[in-house]
């Protein structure tokens, strides 16, 4: 990795932005459509927003804090920062809170999309 860092000459902030962009790709169309195919009736129309929210709300529920600590450490190491220490601890706690908030928002989004009877 160090050899490529020297050759590419990419700063830490840019590498961090790239890493976070890769994490953001988990909300792309591929996973939402896979959720649609595996969990909804064949007659149901595919809607990216609904399927993405349903997938993410369910998937996030499986994560525990130690998963986030480990993932944060791997991202920091890939970016060229120390994977353990104060920065890692702060980043992991921040990521954990963000993940919980996002899960709550996905559940809200699903509740708003459900047809209401009455």
N, C-alpha and C positions, 0 to 999 in steps of 0.2 A: 504494500500500500504506500509506504513512504517513497518508493521509487516513482510511483505514478503521481504522487502529490508534488514532487519536485518537478517532474516533467510537465504536468498540467498547470502548475502555478495557480491553483485555485485557493482563495482565502477561506478562512474558517467560516465566516458568515455565509459565504456563497455555498459552501459544502453543507452547512446546516440547513439552508433554504432548500437545497436539492433533496436532502434526507427527509425533511418535513413534507416536501412535495410528493415523494414516493409513498410516504405514509398516507397522505391524502388520497392517493390513487385507490385506496381500499374502498372508496365510495363510487368507483366507476361503474359503468353499465354491466360489466361482466358478472360481478357478484350479485347485483340486483336481479339480473335476468336469470341467473342460476337459482336464486331464491324463488322467483316466480315459477320456474319450471318444476321445481321440487316440492313446492308447498301450496300452490294454488290450483284450483280446478282448470282443466284444459280450456274451458269456455271463458275463463276470466281474461279480461283485457290486460295486457302488460302496461303498467304505469311505473316509470322509473322512480319517481319520488316516493310512491307508496311502497314499492318493493325494496328500495334502498333503505327506507326508514324501518321497515319490518325486519330486514336482515340485520341491520346495524343494532337495533334495539335488542334483538335476541343474542347476537354474537357478543356484544359488549357485556352482557350478563355473565358470561363465562370467565371473564378476566378477573383476576385477583391482584392485589397490590404487588405481590412479588413478581407477577408477570410484567407489570409495568416497570418495576425497578430494573428487571433484567433487560427489557427492551430499551429502556432509556439508556442504560449502560452501553448496549450494543450500538445505539445511534451515536452516542457521544464518542465512542471509540472509533467508529467509522469516520466521524468528522475530524478526528485528530485531537480530541479532548480526553481528559482522564475519565475512565468509565466508573470510577468509584470516588467517593469523597463528598464534600459539601455541595458542589455544583450538581453532582449526580442525584444526591438526596433531594435537593430543592426541585430539580427538573422532574424527578419521579413524582413528587407530591403534587406539583403543578399539573403534570400529565394525568394523574389519577383524578384530580378534581375536574379537569376538562373532560375526561372520559365519562365520568358520572353525570356531569351537566349535559353532555351530548346525548347520553342514553335517555335522560329525562325528556330532552327536547324531541327525540325520536318517538318516544311513547306519546307525548302530547300531539305530535304531528299525526300519528296513527289514529288517535282518539278523535281528532278534528275531521279526519277523512272518512270515518265510519258513517254509514247512512243512519240517520236517526229515524226511529219509528214514532208515529204519532200523528 
